[in-house]
């Protein structure tokens, strides 16, 4: 992999972590919605499933 591809991969991982952390925080502030850990993991899994095929091309 080239350096730019590795940089894009690292940035995507950081974005996934930020989005899932934000969703977990929102779920923590409103506990009736969902369990915070489940929301964070679901967001990370969904974004990872969408981004992985793009990065692997």
Beta strands, then each sheet from edge to edge (+ up, - down):
end
